[in-house]
Amino acid sequence: MTINDIEKKIEEERDNARSVCDISGTTSGECAAAWDAVEELQAEASHKRQVKPKNSLEQYCDDNPDAAECRIYDD
């Protein structure tokens, strides 16, 4: 799931939470659960933003761990 997909889902869940809270009241369990879903998606989006994409050498070494360029020597 891309960050854009998550942002769209957050907006959908936020609208849903507002509707649920309007119907069931802001102190209901359903309202709290709806906002928990929004919060979880926001946390996932935050995590995705923090994950640094691998550079080309890191990707190459993941694909070819035995290549000379990827060897790690202990002192």
PQR file of N, CA, C, O and H, with PARSE charges and radii, in Angstrom:
ATOM      1  N   MET A   1       0.847  -1.173   0.000 -0.4000 1.5000
ATOM      2  CA  MET A   1       0.000   0.000   0.000 -0.0000 2.0000
ATOM      3  C   MET A   1       0.897   1.242   0.000  0.5500 1.7000
ATOM      4  O   MET A   1       1.764   1.387   0.862 -0.5500 1.4000
ATOM      5  N   THR A   2       0.690   2.111  -0.943 -0.4000 1.5000
ATOM      6  CA  THR A   2       1.508   3.314  -1.039 -0.0000 2.0000
ATOM      7  C   THR A   2       1.010   4.368  -0.050  0.5500 1.7000
ATOM      8  O   THR A   2      -0.089   4.265   0.495 -0.5500 1.4000
ATOM      9  H   THR A   2      -0.014   1.994  -1.644  0.4000 1.0000
ATOM     10  N   ILE A   3       1.842   5.377   0.165 -0.4000 1.5000
ATOM     11  CA  ILE A   3       1.484   6.453   1.081 -0.0000 2.0000
ATOM     12  C   ILE A   3       0.234   7.179   0.593  0.5500 1.7000
ATOM     13  O   ILE A   3      -0.584   7.606   1.408 -0.5500 1.4000
ATOM     14  H   ILE A   3       2.735   5.460  -0.278  0.4000 1.0000
ATOM     15  N   ASN A   4       0.072   7.325  -0.722 -0.4000 1.5000
ATOM     16  CA  ASN A   4      -1.130   7.978  -1.270 -0.0000 2.0000
ATOM     17  C   ASN A   4      -2.382   7.155  -0.999  0.5500 1.7000
ATOM     18  O   ASN A   4      -3.439   7.707  -0.696 -0.5500 1.4000
ATOM     19  H   ASN A   4       0.737   6.978  -1.384  0.4000 1.0000
ATOM     20  N   ASP A   5      -2.262   5.825  -1.109 -0.4000 1.5000
ATOM     21  CA  ASP A   5      -3.391   4.948  -0.800 -0.0000 2.0000
ATOM     22  C   ASP A   5      -3.770   5.074   0.673  0.5500 1.7000
ATOM     23  O   ASP A   5      -4.951   5.114   1.018 -0.5500 1.4000
ATOM     24  H   ASP A   5      -1.403   5.376  -1.355  0.4000 1.0000
ATOM     25  N   ILE A   6      -2.763   5.135   1.530 -0.4000 1.5000
ATOM     26  CA  ILE A   6      -3.022   5.252   2.957 -0.0000 2.0000
ATOM     27  C   ILE A   6      -3.692   6.585   3.266  0.5500 1.7000
ATOM     28  O   ILE A   6      -4.619   6.638   4.074 -0.5500 1.4000
ATOM     29  H   ILE A   6      -1.804   5.102   1.249  0.4000 1.0000
ATOM     30  N   GLU A   7      -3.231   7.663   2.632 -0.4000 1.5000
ATOM     31  CA  GLU A   7      -3.831   8.979   2.863 -0.0000 2.0000
ATOM     32  C   GLU A   7      -5.309   8.992   2.442  0.5500 1.7000
ATOM     33  O   GLU A   7      -6.146   9.584   3.123 -0.5500 1.4000
ATOM     34  H   GLU A   7      -2.478   7.620   1.976  0.4000 1.0000
ATOM     35  N   LYS A   8      -5.621   8.341   1.326 -0.4000 1.5000
ATOM     36  CA  LYS A   8      -7.015   8.260   0.889 -0.0000 2.0000
ATOM     37  C   LYS A   8      -7.844   7.465   1.892  0.5500 1.7000
ATOM     38  O   LYS A   8      -8.967   7.846   2.222 -0.5500 1.4000
ATOM     39  H   LYS A   8      -4.941   7.860   0.772  0.4000 1.0000
ATOM     40  N   LYS A   9      -7.283   6.363   2.371 -0.4000 1.5000
ATOM     41  CA  LYS A   9      -7.977   5.530   3.349 -0.0000 2.0000
ATOM     42  C   LYS A   9      -8.188   6.289   4.661  0.5500 1.7000
ATOM     43  O   LYS A   9      -9.232   6.149   5.298 -0.5500 1.4000
ATOM     44  H   LYS A   9      -6.370   6.054   2.103  0.4000 1.0000
ATOM     45  N   ILE A  10      -7.200   7.093   5.066 -0.4000 1.5000
ATOM     46  CA  ILE A  10      -7.338   7.905   6.280 -0.0000 2.0000
ATOM     47  C   ILE A  10      -8.527   8.848   6.121  0.5500 1.7000
ATOM     48  O   ILE A  10      -9.343   8.981   7.033 -0.5500 1.4000
ATOM     49  H   ILE A  10      -6.351   7.207   4.549  0.4000 1.0000
ATOM     50  N   GLU A  11      -8.622   9.490   4.981 -0.4000 1.5000
ATOM     51  CA  GLU A  11      -9.728  10.431   4.744 -0.0000 2.0000
ATOM     52  C   GLU A  11     -11.072   9.708   4.798  0.5500 1.7000
ATOM     53  O   GLU A  11     -12.029  10.221   5.377 -0.5500 1.4000
ATOM     54  H   GLU A  11      -7.958   9.382   4.241  0.4000 1.0000
ATOM     55  N   GLU A  12     -11.149   8.520   4.198 -0.4000 1.5000
ATOM     56  CA  GLU A  12     -12.387   7.740   4.230 -0.0000 2.0000
ATOM     57  C   GLU A  12     -12.747   7.353   5.657  0.5500 1.7000
ATOM     58  O   GLU A  12     -13.897   7.492   6.074 -0.5500 1.4000
ATOM     59  H   GLU A  12     -10.372   8.103   3.728  0.4000 1.0000
ATOM     60  N   GLU A  13     -11.761   6.869   6.401 -0.4000 1.5000
ATOM     61  CA  GLU A  13     -12.008   6.448   7.784 -0.0000 2.0000
ATOM     62  C   GLU A  13     -12.353   7.641   8.677  0.5500 1.7000
ATOM     63  O   GLU A  13     -13.151   7.510   9.605 -0.5500 1.4000
ATOM     64  H   GLU A  13     -10.827   6.756   6.062  0.4000 1.0000
ATOM     65  N   ARG A  14     -11.761   8.793   8.403 -0.4000 1.5000
ATOM     66  CA  ARG A  14     -12.067  10.002   9.176 -0.0000 2.0000
ATOM     67  C   ARG A  14     -13.533  10.404   8.954  0.5500 1.7000
ATOM     68  O   ARG A  14     -14.242  10.745   9.902 -0.5500 1.4000
ATOM     69  H   ARG A  14     -11.113   8.900   7.649  0.4000 1.0000
ATOM     70  N   ASP A  15     -13.972  10.360   7.698 -0.4000 1.5000
ATOM     71  CA  ASP A  15     -15.378  10.668   7.400 -0.0000 2.0000
ATOM     72  C   ASP A  15     -16.306   9.658   8.075  0.5500 1.7000
ATOM     73  O   ASP A  15     -17.351  10.024   8.613 -0.5500 1.4000
ATOM     74  H   ASP A  15     -13.397  10.083   6.929  0.4000 1.0000
ATOM     75  N   ASN A  16     -15.917   8.396   8.043 -0.4000 1.5000
ATOM     76  CA  ASN A  16     -16.696   7.346   8.690 -0.0000 2.0000
ATOM     77  C   ASN A  16     -16.770   7.584  10.196  0.5500 1.7000
ATOM     78  O   ASN A  16     -17.838   7.449  10.794 -0.5500 1.4000
ATOM     79  H   ASN A  16     -15.067   8.098   7.606  0.4000 1.0000
ATOM     80  N   ALA A  17     -15.654   7.932  10.803 -0.4000 1.5000
ATOM     81  CA  ALA A  17     -15.633   8.172  12.247 -0.0000 2.0000
ATOM     82  C   ALA A  17     -16.546   9.332  12.621  0.5500 1.7000
ATOM     83  O   ALA A  17     -17.263   9.266  13.619 -0.5500 1.4000
ATOM     84  H   ALA A  17     -14.787   8.041  10.317  0.4000 1.0000
ATOM     85  N   ARG A  18     -16.520  10.375  11.834 -0.4000 1.5000
ATOM     86  CA  ARG A  18     -17.410  11.520  12.110 -0.0000 2.0000
ATOM     87  C   ARG A  18     -18.874  11.095  12.036  0.5500 1.7000
ATOM     88  O   ARG A  18     -19.680  11.488  12.880 -0.5500 1.4000
ATOM     89  H   ARG A  18     -15.938  10.429  11.023  0.4000 1.0000
ATOM     90  N   SER A  19     -19.217  10.296  11.033 -0.4000 1.5000
ATOM     91  CA  SER A  19     -20.597   9.825  10.886 -0.0000 2.0000
ATOM     92  C   SER A  19     -21.007   8.944  12.056  0.5500 1.7000
ATOM     93  O   SER A  19     -22.090   9.107  12.619 -0.5500 1.4000
ATOM     94  H   SER A  19     -18.562   9.977  10.348  0.4000 1.0000
ATOM     95  N   VAL A  20     -20.139   8.015  12.414 -0.4000 1.5000
ATOM     96  CA  VAL A  20     -20.432   7.105  13.523 -0.0000 2.0000
ATOM     97  C   VAL A  20     -20.622   7.888  14.817  0.5500 1.7000
ATOM     98  O   VAL A  20     -21.540   7.603  15.586 -0.5500 1.4000
ATOM     99  H   VAL A  20     -19.260   7.883  11.956  0.4000 1.0000
ATOM    100  N   CYS A  21     -19.772   8.860  15.057 -0.4000 1.5000
ATOM    101  CA  CYS A  21     -19.858   9.644  16.292 -0.0000 2.0000
ATOM    102  C   CYS A  21     -21.098  10.529  16.314  0.5500 1.7000
ATOM    103  O   CYS A  21     -21.677  10.759  17.375 -0.5500 1.4000
ATOM    104  H   CYS A  21     -19.027   9.092  14.432  0.4000 1.0000
ATOM    105  N   ASP A  22     -21.508  11.027  15.150 -0.4000 1.5000
ATOM    106  CA  ASP A  22     -22.733  11.822  15.087 -0.0000 2.0000
ATOM    107  C   ASP A  22     -23.957  10.968  15.420  0.5500 1.7000
ATOM    108  O   ASP A  22     -24.900  11.430  16.062 -0.5500 1.4000
ATOM    109  H   ASP A  22     -21.037  10.841  14.288  0.4000 1.0000
ATOM    110  N   ILE A  23     -23.921   9.709  14.967 -0.4000 1.5000
ATOM    111  CA  ILE A  23     -25.065   8.816  15.171 -0.0000 2.0000
ATOM    112  C   ILE A  23     -25.066   8.232  16.584  0.5500 1.7000
ATOM    113  O   ILE A  23     -26.095   8.244  17.259 -0.5500 1.4000
ATOM    114  H   ILE A  23     -23.155   9.333  14.445  0.4000 1.0000
ATOM    115  N   SER A  24     -23.923   7.725  17.030 -0.4000 1.5000
ATOM    116  CA  SER A  24     -23.892   6.990  18.299 -0.0000 2.0000
ATOM    117  C   SER A  24     -23.451   7.829  19.494  0.5500 1.7000
ATOM    118  O   SER A  24     -23.552   7.379  20.635 -0.5500 1.4000
ATOM    119  H   SER A  24     -23.086   7.715  16.482  0.4000 1.0000
ATOM    120  N   GLY A  25     -22.970   9.031  19.247 -0.4000 1.5000
ATOM    121  CA  GLY A  25     -22.505   9.877  20.344 -0.0000 2.0000
ATOM    122  C   GLY A  25     -21.001   9.780  20.501  0.5500 1.7000
ATOM    123  O   GLY A  25     -20.389   8.752  20.210 -0.5500 1.4000
ATOM    124  H   GLY A  25     -22.888   9.397  18.320  0.4000 1.0000
ATOM    125  N   THR A  26     -20.422  10.872  20.968 -0.4000 1.5000
ATOM    126  CA  THR A  26     -18.964  10.938  21.035 -0.0000 2.0000
ATOM    127  C   THR A  26     -18.363  10.097  22.151  0.5500 1.7000
ATOM    128  O   THR A  26     -17.151   9.882  22.166 -0.5500 1.4000
ATOM    129  H   THR A  26     -20.919  11.707  21.205  0.4000 1.0000
ATOM    130  N   THR A  27     -19.172   9.619  23.080 -0.4000 1.5000
ATOM    131  CA  THR A  27     -18.628   8.802  24.173 -0.0000 2.0000
ATOM    132  C   THR A  27     -18.894   7.311  23.974  0.5500 1.7000
ATOM    133  O   THR A  27     -18.614   6.508  24.865 -0.5500 1.4000
ATOM    134  H   THR A  27     -20.157   9.794  23.068  0.4000 1.0000
ATOM    135  N   SER A  28     -19.427   6.939  22.823 -0.4000 1.5000
ATOM    136  CA  SER A  28     -19.749   5.526  22.584 -0.0000 2.0000
ATOM    137  C   SER A  28     -18.506   4.726  22.210  0.5500 1.7000
ATOM    138  O   SER A  28     -17.496   5.284  21.781 -0.5500 1.4000
ATOM    139  H   SER A  28     -19.655   7.591  22.100  0.4000 1.0000
ATOM    140  N   GLY A  29     -18.597   3.439  22.376 -0.4000 1.5000
ATOM    141  CA  GLY A  29     -17.524   2.531  21.989 -0.0000 2.0000
ATOM    142  C   GLY A  29     -17.309   2.504  20.496  0.5500 1.7000
ATOM    143  O   GLY A  29     -16.178   2.389  20.023 -0.5500 1.4000
ATOM    144  H   GLY A  29     -19.418   2.985  22.724  0.4000 1.0000
ATOM    145  N   GLU A  30     -18.410   2.611  19.744 -0.4000 1.5000
ATOM    146  CA  GLU A  30     -18.310   2.618  18.281 -0.0000 2.0000
ATOM    147  C   GLU A  30     -17.522   3.837  17.797  0.5500 1.7000
ATOM    148  O   GLU A  30     -16.720   3.740  16.868 -0.5500 1.4000
ATOM    149  H   GLU A  30     -19.328   2.704  20.129  0.4000 1.0000
ATOM    150  N   CYS A  31     -17.759   4.974  18.434 -0.4000 1.5000
ATOM    151  CA  CYS A  31     -17.044   6.197  18.070 -0.0000 2.0000
ATOM    152  C   CYS A  31     -15.549   6.031  18.363  0.5500 1.7000
ATOM    153  O   CYS A  31     -14.705   6.379  17.538 -0.5500 1.4000
ATOM    154  H   CYS A  31     -18.411   5.052  19.188  0.4000 1.0000
ATOM    155  N   ALA A  32     -15.239   5.504  19.529 -0.4000 1.5000
ATOM    156  CA  ALA A  32     -13.833   5.302  19.901 -0.0000 2.0000
ATOM    157  C   ALA A  32     -13.149   4.335  18.943  0.5500 1.7000
ATOM    158  O   ALA A  32     -12.006   4.560  18.543 -0.5500 1.4000
ATOM    159  H   ALA A  32     -15.925   5.222  20.200  0.4000 1.0000
ATOM    160  N   ALA A  33     -13.837   3.266  18.575 -0.4000 1.5000
ATOM    161  CA  ALA A  33     -13.264   2.280  17.656 -0.0000 2.0000
ATOM    162  C   ALA A  33     -13.023   2.895  16.279  0.5500 1.7000
ATOM    163  O   ALA A  33     -12.015   2.603  15.636 -0.5500 1.4000
ATOM    164  H   ALA A  33     -14.765   3.083  18.900  0.4000 1.0000
ATOM    165  N   ALA A  34     -13.936   3.737  15.831 -0.4000 1.5000
ATOM    166  CA  ALA A  34     -13.777   4.370  14.526 -0.0000 2.0000
ATOM    167  C   ALA A  34     -12.555   5.290  14.524  0.5500 1.7000
ATOM    168  O   ALA A  34     -11.792   5.302  13.558 -0.5500 1.4000
ATOM    169  H   ALA A  34     -14.755   3.974  16.354  0.4000 1.0000
ATOM    170  N   TRP A  35     -12.368   6.056  15.594 -0.4000 1.5000
ATOM    171  CA  TRP A  35     -11.200   6.934  15.659 -0.0000 2.0000
ATOM    172  C   TRP A  35      -9.916   6.146  15.866  0.5500 1.7000
ATOM    173  O   TRP A  35      -8.851   6.589  15.436 -0.5500 1.4000
ATOM    174  H   TRP A  35     -12.988   6.046  16.379  0.4000 1.0000
ATOM    175  N   ASP A  36      -9.993   4.980  16.519 -0.4000 1.5000
ATOM    176  CA  ASP A  36      -8.808   4.112  16.636 -0.0000 2.0000
ATOM    177  C   ASP A  36      -8.342   3.658  15.262  0.5500 1.7000
ATOM    178  O   ASP A  36      -7.141   3.583  15.003 -0.5500 1.4000
ATOM    179  H   ASP A  36     -10.858   4.621  16.869  0.4000 1.0000
ATOM    180  N   ALA A  37      -9.289   3.355  14.382 -0.4000 1.5000
ATOM    181  CA  ALA A  37      -8.941   2.939  13.017 -0.0000 2.0000
ATOM    182  C   ALA A  37      -8.205   4.066  12.287  0.5500 1.7000
ATOM    183  O   ALA A  37      -7.239   3.821  11.564 -0.5500 1.4000
ATOM    184  H   ALA A  37     -10.265   3.415  14.593  0.4000 1.0000
ATOM    185  N   VAL A  38      -8.673   5.300  12.484 -0.4000 1.5000
ATOM    186  CA  VAL A  38      -8.007   6.454  11.874 -0.0000 2.0000
ATOM    187  C   VAL A  38      -6.588   6.581  12.421  0.5500 1.7000
ATOM    188  O   VAL A  38      -5.638   6.796  11.669 -0.5500 1.4000
ATOM    189  H   VAL A  38      -9.458   5.499  13.072  0.4000 1.0000
ATOM    190  N   GLU A  39      -6.461   6.446  13.723 -0.4000 1.5000
ATOM    191  CA  GLU A  39      -5.152   6.577  14.363 -0.0000 2.0000
ATOM    192  C   GLU A  39      -4.166   5.515  13.882  0.5500 1.7000
ATOM    193  O   GLU A  39      -2.990   5.810  13.667 -0.5500 1.4000
ATOM    194  H   GLU A  39      -7.233   6.271  14.334  0.4000 1.0000
ATOM    195  N   GLU A  40      -4.633   4.296  13.715 -0.4000 1.5000
ATOM    196  CA  GLU A  40      -3.766   3.221  13.225 -0.0000 2.0000
ATOM    197  C   GLU A  40      -3.274   3.516  11.807  0.5500 1.7000
ATOM    198  O   GLU A  40      -2.103   3.293  11.497 -0.5500 1.4000
ATOM    199  H   GLU A  40      -5.588   4.056  13.889  0.4000 1.0000
ATOM    200  N   LEU A  41      -4.147   4.005  10.966 -0.4000 1.5000
ATOM    201  CA  LEU A  41      -3.741   4.354   9.604 -0.0000 2.0000
ATOM    202  C   LEU A  41      -2.748   5.514   9.598  0.5500 1.7000
ATOM    203  O   LEU A  41      -1.807   5.524   8.804 -0.5500 1.4000
ATOM    204  H   LEU A  41      -5.097   4.186  11.218  0.4000 1.0000
ATOM    205  N   GLN A  42      -2.954   6.480  10.471 -0.4000 1.5000
ATOM    206  CA  GLN A  42      -2.018   7.594  10.565 -0.0000 2.0000
ATOM    207  C   GLN A  42      -0.648   7.106  11.025  0.5500 1.7000
ATOM    208  O   GLN A  42       0.376   7.592  10.544 -0.5500 1.4000
ATOM    209  H   GLN A  42      -3.718   6.472  11.116  0.4000 1.0000
ATOM    210  N   ALA A  43      -0.619   6.149  11.953 -0.4000 1.5000
ATOM    211  CA  ALA A  43       0.651   5.591  12.410 -0.0000 2.0000
ATOM    212  C   ALA A  43       1.346   4.843  11.279  0.5500 1.7000
ATOM    213  O   ALA A  43       2.564   4.936  11.128 -0.5500 1.4000
ATOM    214  H   ALA A  43      -1.450   5.754  12.345  0.4000 1.0000
ATOM    215  N   GLU A  44       0.579   4.105  10.488 -0.4000 1.5000
ATOM    216  CA  GLU A  44       1.157   3.390   9.344 -0.0000 2.0000
ATOM    217  C   GLU A  44       1.733   4.366   8.330  0.5500 1.7000
ATOM    218  O   GLU A  44       2.810   4.130   7.784 -0.5500 1.4000
ATOM    219  H   GLU A  44      -0.410   4.029  10.611  0.4000 1.0000
ATOM    220  N   ALA A  45       1.027   5.454   8.075 -0.4000 1.5000
ATOM    221  CA  ALA A  45       1.519   6.467   7.140 -0.0000 2.0000
ATOM    222  C   ALA A  45       2.804   7.097   7.654  0.5500 1.7000
ATOM    223  O   ALA A  45       3.741   7.325   6.889 -0.5500 1.4000
ATOM    224  H   ALA A  45       0.152   5.646   8.518  0.4000 1.0000
ATOM    225  N   SER A  46       2.846   7.374   8.930 -0.4000 1.5000
ATOM    226  CA  SER A  46       4.051   7.953   9.531 -0.0000 2.0000
ATOM    227  C   SER A  46       5.229   7.001   9.393  0.5500 1.7000
ATOM    228  O   SER A  46       6.339   7.423   9.070 -0.5500 1.4000
ATOM    229  H   SER A  46       2.085   7.190   9.551  0.4000 1.0000
ATOM    230  N   HIS A  47       4.990   5.736   9.635 -0.4000 1.5000
ATOM    231  CA  HIS A  47       6.051   4.734   9.512 -0.0000 2.0000
ATOM    232  C   HIS A  47       6.547   4.650   8.074  0.5500 1.7000
ATOM    233  O   HIS A  47       7.752   4.570   7.836 -0.5500 1.4000
ATOM    234  H   HIS A  47       4.088   5.394   9.897  0.4000 1.0000
ATOM    235  N   LYS A  48       5.633   4.668   7.122 -0.4000 1.5000
ATOM    236  CA  LYS A  48       6.030   4.599   5.705 -0.0000 2.0000
ATOM    237  C   LYS A  48       6.890   5.799   5.307  0.5500 1.7000
ATOM    238  O   LYS A  48       7.811   5.668   4.501 -0.5500 1.4000
ATOM    239  H   LYS A  48       4.654   4.733   7.315  0.4000 1.0000
ATOM    240  N   ARG A  49       6.584   6.968   5.876 -0.4000 1.5000
ATOM    241  CA  ARG A  49       7.375   8.161   5.556 -0.0000 2.0000
ATOM    242  C   ARG A  49       8.787   8.057   6.121  0.5500 1.7000
ATOM    243  O   ARG A  49       9.721   8.618   5.547 -0.5500 1.4000
ATOM    244  H   ARG A  49       5.836   7.074   6.531  0.4000 1.0000
ATOM    245  N   GLN A  50       8.958   7.351   7.234 -0.4000 1.5000
ATOM    246  CA  GLN A  50      10.252   7.247   7.892 -0.0000 2.0000
ATOM    247  C   GLN A  50      11.156   6.198   7.265  0.5500 1.7000
ATOM    248  O   GLN A  50      12.378   6.284   7.385 -0.5500 1.4000
ATOM    249  H   GLN A  50       8.199   6.895   7.700  0.4000 1.0000
ATOM    250  N   VAL A  51      10.580   5.219   6.605 -0.4000 1.5000
ATOM    251  CA  VAL A  51      11.362   4.148   5.999 -0.0000 2.0000
ATOM    252  C   VAL A  51      12.115   4.707   4.798  0.5500 1.7000
ATOM    253  O   VAL A  51      11.517   5.211   3.848 -0.5500 1.4000
ATOM    254  H   VAL A  51       9.587   5.148   6.507  0.4000 1.0000
ATOM    255  N   LYS A  52      13.427   4.607   4.862 -0.4000 1.5000
ATOM    256  CA  LYS A  52      14.284   5.131   3.805 -0.0000 2.0000
ATOM    257  C   LYS A  52      14.429   4.082   2.705  0.5500 1.7000
ATOM    258  O   LYS A  52      14.758   2.931   2.993 -0.5500 1.4000
ATOM    259  H   LYS A  52      13.913   4.198   5.635  0.4000 1.0000
ATOM    260  N   PRO A  53      14.189   4.458   1.464 -0.5600 1.5000
ATOM    261  CA  PRO A  53      14.361   3.483   0.381  0.2800 2.0000
ATOM    262  C   PRO A  53      15.833   3.092   0.236  0.5500 1.7000
ATOM    263  O   PRO A  53      16.732   3.891   0.498 -0.5500 1.4000
ATOM    264  N   LYS A  54      16.053   1.872  -0.179 -0.4000 1.5000
ATOM    265  CA  LYS A  54      17.421   1.381  -0.356 -0.0000 2.0000
ATOM    266  C   LYS A  54      18.054   2.027  -1.587  0.5500 1.7000
ATOM    267  O   LYS A  54      17.393   2.278  -2.594 -0.5500 1.4000
ATOM    268  H   LYS A  54      15.322   1.223  -0.393  0.4000 1.0000
ATOM    269  N   ASN A  55      19.355   2.286  -1.472 -0.4000 1.5000
ATOM    270  CA  ASN A  55      20.070   2.797  -2.638 -0.0000 2.0000
ATOM    271  C   ASN A  55      20.407   1.625  -3.556  0.5500 1.7000
ATOM    272  O   ASN A  55      20.150   0.472  -3.209 -0.5500 1.4000
ATOM    273  H   ASN A  55      19.893   2.082  -0.654  0.4000 1.0000
ATOM    274  N   SER A  56      20.972   1.909  -4.709 -0.4000 1.5000
ATOM    275  CA  SER A  56      21.201   0.866  -5.704 -0.0000 2.0000
ATOM    276  C   SER A  56      22.197  -0.194  -5.219  0.5500 1.7000
ATOM    277  O   SER A  56      22.039  -1.371  -5.543 -0.5500 1.4000
ATOM    278  H   SER A  56      21.180   2.846  -4.991  0.4000 1.0000
ATOM    279  N   LEU A  57      23.216   0.200  -4.452 -0.4000 1.5000
ATOM    280  CA  LEU A  57      24.170  -0.792  -3.946 -0.0000 2.0000
ATOM    281  C   LEU A  57      23.507  -1.710  -2.924  0.5500 1.7000
ATOM    282  O   LEU A  57      23.728  -2.921  -2.945 -0.5500 1.4000
ATOM    283  H   LEU A  57      23.344   1.156  -4.188  0.4000 1.0000
ATOM    284  N   GLU A  58      22.701  -1.148  -2.036 -0.4000 1.5000
ATOM    285  CA  GLU A  58      22.006  -1.980  -1.055 -0.0000 2.0000
ATOM    286  C   GLU A  58      21.071  -2.972  -1.741  0.5500 1.7000
ATOM    287  O   GLU A  58      20.994  -4.133  -1.339 -0.5500 1.4000
ATOM    288  H   GLU A  58      22.521  -0.165  -2.019  0.4000 1.0000
ATOM    289  N   GLN A  59      20.371  -2.528  -2.759 -0.4000 1.5000
ATOM    290  CA  GLN A  59      19.478  -3.415  -3.495 -0.0000 2.0000
ATOM    291  C   GLN A  59      20.282  -4.500  -4.213  0.5500 1.7000
ATOM    292  O   GLN A  59      19.896  -5.669  -4.209 -0.5500 1.4000
ATOM    293  H   GLN A  59      20.433  -1.585  -3.086  0.4000 1.0000
ATOM    294  N   TYR A  60      21.401  -4.109  -4.830 -0.4000 1.5000
ATOM    295  CA  TYR A  60      22.260  -5.071  -5.517 -0.0000 2.0000
ATOM    296  C   TYR A  60      22.769  -6.131  -4.534  0.5500 1.7000
ATOM    297  O   TYR A  60      22.763  -7.322  -4.844 -0.5500 1.4000
ATOM    298  H   TYR A  60      21.714  -3.159  -4.833  0.4000 1.0000
ATOM    299  N   CYS A  61      23.205  -5.698  -3.360 -0.4000 1.5000
ATOM    300  CA  CYS A  61      23.731  -6.639  -2.365 -0.0000 2.0000
ATOM    301  C   CYS A  61      22.643  -7.550  -1.808  0.5500 1.7000
ATOM    302  O   CYS A  61      22.913  -8.704  -1.475 -0.5500 1.4000
ATOM    303  H   CYS A  61      23.209  -4.730  -3.108  0.4000 1.0000
ATOM    304  N   ASP A  62      21.423  -7.045  -1.704 -0.4000 1.5000
ATOM    305  CA  ASP A  62      20.316  -7.911  -1.297 -0.0000 2.0000
ATOM    306  C   ASP A  62      20.094  -9.006  -2.330  0.5500 1.7000
ATOM    307  O   ASP A  62      19.811 -10.152  -1.981 -0.5500 1.4000
ATOM    308  H   ASP A  62      21.204  -6.107  -1.974  0.4000 1.0000
ATOM    309  N   ASP A  63      20.222  -8.648  -3.597 -0.4000 1.5000
ATOM    310  CA  ASP A  63      20.012  -9.612  -4.676 -0.0000 2.0000
ATOM    311  C   ASP A  63      21.219 -10.507  -4.911  0.5500 1.7000
ATOM    312  O   ASP A  63      21.066 -11.632  -5.387 -0.5500 1.4000
ATOM    313  H   ASP A  63      20.452  -7.717  -3.881  0.4000 1.0000
ATOM    314  N   ASN A  64      22.431 -10.023  -4.583 -0.4000 1.5000
ATOM    315  CA  ASN A  64      23.683 -10.749  -4.847 -0.0000 2.0000
ATOM    316  C   ASN A  64      24.594 -10.701  -3.621  0.5500 1.7000
ATOM    317  O   ASN A  64      25.636 -10.047  -3.664 -0.5500 1.4000
ATOM    318  H   ASN A  64      22.555  -9.109  -4.196  0.4000 1.0000
ATOM    319  N   PRO A  65      24.231 -11.371  -2.538 -0.5600 1.5000
ATOM    320  CA  PRO A  65      25.005 -11.254  -1.299  0.2800 2.0000
ATOM    321  C   PRO A  65      26.440 -11.787  -1.405  0.5500 1.7000
ATOM    322  O   PRO A  65      27.284 -11.419  -0.588 -0.5500 1.4000
ATOM    323  N   ASP A  66      26.731 -12.631  -2.376 -0.4000 1.5000
ATOM    324  CA  ASP A  66      28.086 -13.190  -2.513 -0.0000 2.0000
ATOM    325  C   ASP A  66      28.978 -12.361  -3.434  0.5500 1.7000
ATOM    326  O   ASP A  66      30.136 -12.725  -3.641 -0.5500 1.4000
ATOM    327  H   ASP A  66      26.046 -12.930  -3.040  0.4000 1.0000
ATOM    328  N   ALA A  67      28.484 -11.278  -3.984 -0.4000 1.5000
ATOM    329  CA  ALA A  67      29.282 -10.447  -4.882 -0.0000 2.0000
ATOM    330  C   ALA A  67      30.425  -9.798  -4.096  0.5500 1.7000
ATOM    331  O   ALA A  67      30.291  -9.506  -2.908 -0.5500 1.4000
ATOM    332  H   ALA A  67      27.544 -10.983  -3.816  0.4000 1.0000
ATOM    333  N   ALA A  68      31.547  -9.579  -4.782 -0.4000 1.5000
ATOM    334  CA  ALA A  68      32.720  -9.003  -4.146 -0.0000 2.0000
ATOM    335  C   ALA A  68      32.424  -7.629  -3.520  0.5500 1.7000
ATOM    336  O   ALA A  68      32.953  -7.294  -2.460 -0.5500 1.4000
ATOM    337  H   ALA A  68      31.656  -9.816  -5.747  0.4000 1.0000
ATOM    338  N   GLU A  69      31.586  -6.857  -4.180 -0.4000 1.5000
ATOM    339  CA  GLU A  69      31.245  -5.529  -3.684 -0.0000 2.0000
ATOM    340  C   GLU A  69      30.474  -5.560  -2.386  0.5500 1.7000
ATOM    341  O   GLU A  69      30.410  -4.561  -1.670 -0.5500 1.4000
ATOM    342  H   GLU A  69      31.156  -7.129  -5.041  0.4000 1.0000
ATOM    343  N   CYS A  70      29.883  -6.709  -2.077 -0.4000 1.5000
ATOM    344  CA  CYS A  70      28.975  -6.811  -0.931 -0.0000 2.0000
ATOM    345  C   CYS A  70      29.617  -7.505   0.279  0.5500 1.7000
ATOM    346  O   CYS A  70      28.986  -7.645   1.327 -0.5500 1.4000
ATOM    347  H   CYS A  70      29.935  -7.521  -2.658  0.4000 1.0000
ATOM    348  N   ARG A  71      30.837  -7.924   0.130 -0.4000 1.5000
ATOM    349  CA  ARG A  71      31.498  -8.615   1.230 -0.0000 2.0000
ATOM    350  C   ARG A  71      31.781  -7.671   2.375  0.5500 1.7000
ATOM    351  O   ARG A  71      32.123  -6.505   2.176 -0.5500 1.4000
ATOM    352  H   ARG A  71      31.350  -7.810  -0.721  0.4000 1.0000
ATOM    353  N   ILE A  72      31.632  -8.191   3.570 -0.4000 1.5000
ATOM    354  CA  ILE A  72      31.906  -7.420   4.778 -0.0000 2.0000
ATOM    355  C   ILE A  72      33.053  -8.125   5.507  0.5500 1.7000
ATOM    356  O   ILE A  72      32.980  -9.317   5.804 -0.5500 1.4000
ATOM    357  H   ILE A  72      31.353  -9.138   3.732  0.4000 1.0000
ATOM    358  N   TYR A  73      34.084  -7.382   5.780 -0.4000 1.5000
ATOM    359  CA  TYR A  73      35.242  -7.965   6.439 -0.0000 2.0000
ATOM    360  C   TYR A  73      35.304  -7.497   7.888  0.5500 1.7000
ATOM    361  O   TYR A  73      35.120  -6.316   8.181 -0.5500 1.4000
ATOM    362  H   TYR A  73      34.144  -6.413   5.538  0.4000 1.0000
ATOM    363  N   ASP A  74      35.567  -8.450   8.797 -0.4000 1.5000
ATOM    364  CA  ASP A  74      35.757  -8.109  10.202 -0.0000 2.0000
ATOM    365  C   ASP A  74      37.233  -7.811  10.421  0.5500 1.7000
ATOM    366  O   ASP A  74      38.099  -8.478   9.856 -0.5500 1.4000
ATOM    367  H   ASP A  74      35.717  -9.410   8.559  0.4000 1.0000
ATOM    368  N   ASP A  75      37.510  -6.823  11.230 -0.4000 1.5000
ATOM    369  CA  ASP A  75      38.905  -6.496  11.525 -0.0000 2.0000
ATOM    370  C   ASP A  75      39.509  -7.464  12.503  0.5500 1.7000
ATOM    371  O   ASP A  75      40.680  -7.331  12.859 -0.5500 1.4000
ATOM    372  H   ASP A  75      36.806  -6.281  11.689  0.4000 1.0000
TER
END
